[in-house]
Every structure is written in C-alpha cells, then in structure tokens.
Amino acid sequence: MRIFLALIITFLIHPAFGCNSTLLDHNFRKLAAPETVNLCAAYSGKVLLIVNTASKCGYTPQYEGLEKLYTQYEKQGLVVLGFPSNDFMGQEPGTEAQIQEFCHLTYGVNFPMFEKTTVIKGNAHPFYVQLAELSGTYPTWNFQKYLIDRDGKLITHFSPHTKPFDPAVVTAIEQALQK
C-alpha cells in the first residue's frame, strides 16, 4: 500500500507526468552547458515560440524582437525557445560558447537557448520532424517560428521573414495565452 501511495504522489507532483504532449517529449542540452532539459517537463503548461536561429543571418536582428516578446509576455506564460542551427549557408558557424556570448552581449538574449540543432528535411532532429509533419513545412531559413499552446499542440507557424512583433504573431500569442 505504501508503494502504491508513493507512486501516486510521485505521479501527481512530478512535472513530466503532467505533460501529455508527444511533441514536447524531447531532450535538449542547454546552450554551452552540460545540463539536459526535457521540453515536456520544463515547459508543460506554457505557450512556446520555437525558433531556429543563426548569428550571421540577415534575420539575426530578430533576436531583439524575440527577447522583447519573451520579456513582455513571460509572466503570462510565454517562453521563447531558441535552437541555433548551421543548416542555412553556414550562418551559425561558431561554437556554442561563441553563440551564447554573441546573443547575450549583442541582443541581451535571456530566453532559453539550446544546443545547435539540425532542422532541415533529411537530417532534422526528431522534434523538428514532428513540427514539420504537424505544420506541413520544415524551416525554409533561419528564424522560422512555431507557436505551441499550453497543451503542447502546434497552433501555427510563421515564416522567417515574419518579424516577432508582426500583428499576426502578437495576435496568435495573445490568443494562446488567454486559453
């Protein structure tokens, strides 16, 4: 009986058990760090904006807007998650430590960033394969954005040229946060 009760208590309080999203059930290492994070356990109940990033891209200034979105909506439950990728013309060539330093010093990025990740069709990380299957598209360039609701379900995606404060992005985020 004690074992049964202990299992029930563990089930109820452990964050991973509260997440029913197969989309978010992936582990990623934090950028330039040894710690691994399970997206489901860490971000269950949050609205997520998933972005594949690069430091040497024409869209790199979007980091500033992404950080502002994160800062503005974090208390309401939005988390921006950055996934550096070197898939598009080698525009993320640096080490993870260099990427982290660049993002923090140049754009003040404080939203969670993860290990370099392959996002293009054929070699994509399983997380990006799922995003592509659900949205109908793999990232076409750096700064593709995928919006995920509090239940871990894909809501929509935005092309790389769509800026973080585009009215369509802001409206979709605000609607997701209200649910």
C-alpha positions in Angstrom: 0.0 0.0 0.0 2.8 2.4 0.8 4.5 1.8 -2.5 1.2 2.4 -4.3 0.7 5.6 -2.4 4.2 6.7 -3.2 3.8 6.1 -6.9 0.6 8.1 -6.9 2.2 11.0 -5.1 5.2 10.9 -7.5 2.8 10.8 -10.5 0.9 13.8 -9.2 3.8 16.1 -8.3 6.4 15.1 -11.0 6.2 17.7 -13.8 6.8 15.2 -16.6 3.7 13.3 -15.7 1.6 16.4 -16.1 2.6 16.7 -19.8 0.7 14.6 -22.3 2.5 16.1 -25.4 4.4 13.8 -27.6 5.6 16.8 -29.5 7.4 18.2 -26.5 8.8 14.9 -25.2 12.3 15.6 -26.4 15.5 16.3 -24.5 17.9 19.1 -25.5 21.1 20.2 -23.9 21.2 23.8 -22.8 23.4 26.0 -25.0 27.1 25.8 -23.9 26.1 23.8 -20.8 26.1 20.1 -19.8 22.5 20.3 -18.4 19.8 18.5 -20.5 16.2 19.7 -20.4 13.1 17.7 -21.3 10.8 20.2 -23.0 7.7 18.5 -21.7 8.9 18.5 -18.1 10.3 22.0 -18.2 7.6 23.8 -20.2 4.3 22.0 -19.7 1.5 24.5 -19.4 3.4 27.3 -21.2 2.9 28.8 -24.6 6.0 28.2 -26.6 7.5 30.1 -29.5 10.1 27.8 -31.1 12.7 29.5 -33.3 15.7 28.1 -35.2 18.3 30.9 -35.0 21.6 32.0 -36.5 24.1 34.7 -35.6 25.2 35.6 -39.1 21.9 35.9 -41.0 20.0 38.9 -42.4 17.3 38.0 -39.9 19.6 37.9 -36.9 18.3 41.3 -35.6 15.0 39.4 -34.9 16.8 38.3 -31.7 15.9 41.7 -30.3 12.2 41.3 -31.0 12.2 37.8 -29.7 13.7 38.9 -26.4 11.2 41.7 -26.2 8.3 39.3 -26.8 9.7 37.0 -24.1 10.1 39.8 -21.6 6.7 41.3 -22.4 4.7 38.0 -22.2 6.8 35.8 -19.9 4.7 36.5 -16.8 1.6 35.5 -18.7 3.2 32.1 -19.7 5.1 32.7 -22.9 8.5 31.1 -23.3 10.6 31.7 -26.4 13.0 28.7 -27.1 15.9 29.3 -29.4 17.6 26.5 -31.4 20.8 27.6 -33.2 21.3 25.9 -36.5 24.0 26.0 -39.1 21.8 24.5 -41.8 21.4 27.5 -44.0 24.5 28.6 -45.8 26.6 28.1 -42.6 25.2 31.1 -40.9 25.8 29.7 -37.4 29.4 28.6 -37.6 30.6 29.4 -34.1 30.9 27.3 -31.0 28.1 27.2 -28.6 30.0 29.4 -26.2 30.5 32.0 -29.0 26.8 31.8 -29.9 25.8 32.3 -26.3 28.2 35.3 -25.9 27.0 36.9 -29.1 23.3 36.5 -28.3 23.7 37.9 -24.8 26.1 40.7 -25.5 24.6 41.9 -28.8 20.9 41.4 -28.2 20.6 40.8 -24.4 19.0 37.4 -25.0 17.8 35.8 -21.8 15.2 33.4 -23.2 16.3 29.7 -23.2 18.7 28.6 -25.9 19.6 25.1 -26.7 22.3 23.1 -28.4 23.0 23.5 -32.1 20.2 21.6 -33.8 19.7 20.3 -37.4 16.3 21.5 -38.7 16.3 20.7 -42.4 14.5 17.9 -44.1 16.5 14.7 -44.3 18.6 15.3 -41.2 16.3 17.2 -38.9 16.2 16.5 -35.2 13.0 14.4 -34.4 11.5 17.5 -32.7 11.7 19.4 -36.0 10.5 16.4 -37.9 7.3 16.5 -35.8 7.0 20.2 -36.2 7.3 19.8 -40.0 4.7 17.0 -40.0 2.2 19.0 -38.0 2.7 22.3 -39.8 3.3 21.0 -43.3 6.7 22.7 -43.5 10.3 22.4 -42.4 12.1 25.6 -41.7 12.8 27.3 -45.0 15.5 29.5 -43.5 16.8 30.8 -40.1 14.2 32.3 -37.8 11.2 30.1 -38.7 8.8 30.3 -35.8 6.4 27.6 -34.5 3.8 28.5 -31.9 2.7 25.8 -29.4 -0.2 26.0 -27.0 -0.2 25.2 -23.3 -1.3 21.6 -24.1 1.8 21.1 -26.2 -0.1 21.3 -29.5 1.1 23.2 -32.6 -1.1 26.2 -33.2 0.6 27.8 -36.2 3.9 28.7 -37.8 5.4 31.9 -39.2 8.0 32.2 -42.0 11.5 33.6 -41.3 10.7 37.0 -42.8 7.8 37.5 -40.3 9.1 39.7 -37.6 8.4 38.8 -33.9 6.1 41.8 -33.4 4.2 41.3 -36.7 0.5 41.7 -35.8 -0.2 38.1 -36.8 2.4 36.8 -34.4 1.3 39.0 -31.5 -2.4 38.2 -32.0 -1.7 34.4 -32.1 0.4 34.7 -28.9 -2.1 36.7 -27.1 -5.0 34.4 -28.1 -2.9 31.3 -26.9 -2.1 33.0 -23.6 -5.8 33.6 -22.9 -6.6 29.9 -23.1 
